Amino acid sequence: MCPGYIATDLNNNLGTQHPSQGAQVVVRAATLPADGPSGGFFDVNGPAGW
């Protein structure tokens, strides 16, 4: 999963998204049911192409 370009101290807060937006992606991935999607790439919009 990729939370996106998040504004953090690591990038001098130059990211284009607030940390709460990145957290949404992480929480969604962490709370997937056991039969949820796996083995793919996911971002804020869902499945992402590789």
C-alpha positions, 0 to 999 in steps of 0.5 A: 500500500502507498499512502501517497506524498504525505507532508512530514518532517522527512520531506520538510512538510512539502508533501501534497497530502496531510498525514491524516489522508495517508493514515486513511490508506493505512487504516483501510489496509490494516482492517481488511477482512481475512478474505480481503484483497492481497498480493496487489498494490493499493493507494488512496484510490484503491488498486494501483497499477504497477 
